[in-house]
């Protein structure tokens, strides 16, 4: 983890005073439509009510509170991404199989019996396609 990314996990004082842009219904609908009702990260189909608008580059690490920096996200991706940069988010996702193997016996057993197969695959977000 780089120093900038480590630093991003700490809230700067100015973050407390930061007011997020209030989106209109039309702006939310436009963001939703831009990705065809799918999470821009994982591609999961979601309703507009389930959609969370995420800042691609987190405000904490200098991202702008502008529409060009906002995308449609499912709750899981938005929560897991948190304030990570895209590259750190990608790195965290690619580490999941190692953490599961290390921490969860049921996962290791399922893997041994061929119930789960890990794919060595590049993490590519829907909005990058």
N, C-alpha and C positions, 0 to 999 in steps of 0.2 A: 504494500500500500504506500503510495507516494505521500510526501509531507502535505501536499495540497489536499489530498483525499482524507488524510488523518485530520487535518485542520477543518475540513468540511463537516466533520462529525460534531464539532463544537459550534454552538450558536454564537455568532458575533452579536455585539450589543445592538447594532443597527437593525438586526433581524427582528428584535422585539417590537420596533417601531414600524416595521414594514407592513403596509396594507396591500393585500392582494387585490388584484383587479376583480371586480364583480362582473361576471359574464352575464350577458342577456340570454334569454331562452334561444334566440336566433343564433348567437355565437356558439352556444353549447351544441345546438343542432348541427351547425356547420362543422364543428370539430368531430362530432359523431359521424356525420355523413362522409367526411373526408376518408374515413377508414372502413366504410361500409358496415358500420355497426359491429366492428371487431376491435379488440384490444390491439393497439398499434405495436405492442411488444410481442405478445404470444400468439395473437390471431384468434383468440377465443371469441365466440359470438356473445355479445352482451346487449342488453337493452339500454336505452338512453338513461333510464332510471338507475341502472347498475353502473353506468359509466362514471369514472372519476377522471377529471381533467388533470393531467400531469404536466409538469414543466420538464421538458427534455433535459435541459441543463438546470439543475436545481438552483433556486434562488440563493440558497446558502453558499453556493460556490460561484456566485456571480452571474447566474442566469437571469435573463430579463423577464419581467412579468408582461410579456407581449404575446399576442396570438401565434406568432411564428414559432414560439418556444413552447407551445401547448399541444398536447396530443391526447387522444382517447385511450384510457387505460382501464383494465379490469382492476378490481380491488386487490387481488393477490399480487399482481405485478407492481402496482403503485406502492403497495405496502412494502414489498420486498426490495424494490429499487430505492425507496426512501430518498436520501439526498446523494446517492452515489452518482458519479459520472457514468456515462453509458459504458465506458470500458471497464470500470470497476464492477458495474452491475453484471456485465457479460462474464467477467472473471468469477464473480460470486456464484453465478448460475452454473458455470462449468465445474465448480468445486463441489456441487451438491452430491454427486455420486460418491466422492471420497468421504464426505462427512457422513453420509448414510451408512456406508460400509463400516466406518469407524465406530459409529454410535448406536446402530440399531441391529441387534442380533437377528430379528425377524427378516430384515432386508438381506442380510448375508445368507440366511437359509434359503430364502426365496431365490436368490441369485444362484446358489449352488444347485438347486433343483430345476433351474432353467425357467423359472416362472417370471423372472425379470432379466432383461438383457440391457446392458449399458451400451450406448452407441457413442463412439468417439466422433463427435459431430461439432462443427463450428456453430456457435450461437449466432443466429441471424434474426433480427427483429423484423416483424411484418413491415414496418414503415421503411425498412432499408431495401426491401425487394423491389 
